[in-house]
């Protein structure tokens, strides 16, 4: 996998330069719960970020040419602050195409390389079960239905309190 966008979405490079009469770049960076990656929060009106074409909700792919896949919020903020007067953000509108892949970590790369090397030697895949066997195994598993589970009032109260 790579951190590039599939052909459907158009990535934009926003070159943001600080202005003397404006404090900062004029945007907030945030992560969305349940979604990987970093997103642009509010973009201030008449700000360097707005002038560079940055829009609220844009997903950041790269900062100053460096992929942010598998980076924390703090690491992304540090990348943005690396250059004191400007930053370059490669962004994509997540509503245009939600298919954005992330880079695999080093352990995944190693696993993939080991499998492909072994398979290249004999030209076959060594799969433990067929697709039909997997479907049958999944179908035989007991499915959990939360509506059928009986729950007393105290348990319901505890769940609501945790929210």
N, C-alpha and C positions, 0 to 999 in steps of 0.2 A: 504494500500500500504506500501511497505518498500523501503529502500534505497539499497536493494540488487539487484544483476544482475540476470536476468533470466539465465537458465542453458546453453544457447547457447554460451555466451561469457565467456572467461577465465579471471578472475580477477587476478592481480599480485600484490604481496606485495613487494614494493621496499624499502629496508632499506638503507637509504643514510647517510653516515657518512662524516663529514667534514675532509678534509686533511690539514695538516700543510702548504703544498706548494701550496694550491689552495684557492682562495678567494671565500667563499660561497659554495653553492651546485652545481652550474653550470646549472641552468635551470630558465626559466621565467614562471610565472603563468599568465594566462589570461582567460578572459571570451569571448565567441563568441556571437555576437549579434544575437538574435532570438533563442538561444539555452540555456537551463538551465544548470547550473553547472560551474565548473572551469576546465580548460584544461591546459596541459603542452604546453608552447610555445617552443622556441628554447632550445635545449639541447646542451651545449657546448661540443666540442670534448675533450676527455681525462679528463673528469670531474668526480667528485663523483657520480653525477646523472646518467651519461652514464654508469659508472661501475656498478651501482645498477640495471641497466636494464630499466631505464626511457626512454621513447621515445616521440618525438614531436607528439602532437595531442592526447596523452593519456588523458582520462577523470578521474579526481580524485573522488573517492567515499568516502574514509575516510583518515583522517590525524591523525596519532598516535592513531589509534583505534576509533576515534570519527567521526561520519558521518558528512559530510559537506552539506547534503541536506538542502536547505533553508538558507544557510549561505552566507553572502556577501563576496566579494573579500577580503576586509580588514580583516574580521574575519578568513578567511582561511589562510591568510598570518600570522596572529597572532598565529594560531594553529601550523603552520610550525616552527615559531620562538620560541615556548614555550620551546623546548629542545634546548639548545645552540649548541650542537655538533653533533646532529643526528636528523633524522626525518624518520617516516615510512609512506609511501603513498600507499594506496590500490588504484590501477588504473586499467582501462580497456581500450582496444583499441576500440574507438567508431565505427570503420569500421567493426569489427567482429560482433557486435550485437548492433544496436542502441536502443534496448528496455531496457532502464534503468529507473526504477521507483524512484520517490522521496518520502520522508516521508510526510504524510499529516500534516498540521499544527494542533495545539491544537483544534481550532474551528471546523475543519473538523472531527477530532476524536470524539468530543462531539456530533456533528450532527449524525455521523454514529452510535454511541452507542445508542442514543435516539431512532433512527429508529429501530435498531435491537431488543432492549428491548421491544418496543411496538409490533413488529411483532412476537416475541417469545411468547407473552401472548396469542394471538389469532391464530397464525399460518398462517396468510395471509398478503399479501402486500396491502397497501392502495394506489393504483396508481390513479392519477386524470384522465388519459385518456389512451385509448388503443394505441397500436403501429399503427394500421390502422388510427385512428383519428389523431395521430401526423403526419403521412405521408401526410394525406389530408391537414392538416393545413399548413405544410411546402410547399406543392405543390401550395397552393392558394396564398402564399405570392408573391408579385411582386419582381422579381429579378432585381438587379441593373446591367446594362450593361454599362461600362464606354465608350465603343466605340460609343454608341448611343447618349451620352451626347455631345452637341455642346459646344465648348469652344472658346472664342476669343483669339487673339494672346497674349494679356496682361496676361491672366490667365495662359496660357502655359509658358510664360516667367517667371512668379512668381514661378511656380512649379519647373522649371529648376533651378532657382536661389536658392531655398531652398535646393537643392541637394548639 
